[in-house]
């Protein structure tokens, strides 16, 4: 769910940009507005969970660099 907060607007803009000719003006508006509306609802839920309830969210996406003494990974860390 937290990854959708980041990637859903990106998906909406890419789909409207690449397929806007096929969707038409109204179709592109509907796709982007729907993606942003869903993102708004999910962000309110994330705010309630992290900001009000004080829960910590840690999402480990993938390892970027992993050598002997160095470990760097792509993470999302939401804390109050």
C-alpha positions, 0 to 999 in steps of 0.5 A, spaced: 500 500 500 505 504 501 509 503 495 502 505 491 503 512 494 509 513 490 508 509 484 500 510 483 501 517 480 507 515 476 503 510 473 497 515 471 502 520 468 505 515 464 499 511 462 496 518 460 502 520 456 504 514 452 496 512 451 493 519 451 492 518 444 488 512 444 484 514 451 482 521 448 482 527 452 476 525 457 480 518 458 486 521 460 483 525 465 479 519 468 485 515 468 490 521 472 484 523 476 482 516 478 490 515 480 490 521 484 484 520 488 486 513 490 493 516 492 489 521 496 485 516 500 491 511 501 495 517 504 490 519 509 490 512 511 497 512 511 497 518 515 492 515 520 497 509 521 503 512 522 502 519 524 496 518 529 497 511 531 505 512 531 506 505 528 513 505 524 513 502 517 519 499 514 519 496 507 525 493 504 525 494 496 531 491 494 539 491 495 543 496 491 550 494 493 552 488 497 560 487 498 564 485 504 563 491 509 558 495 505 551 493 505 546 499 501 539 497 500 533 501 497 528 502 503 522 506 505 522 508 512 516 511 515 516 514 522 513 519 527 
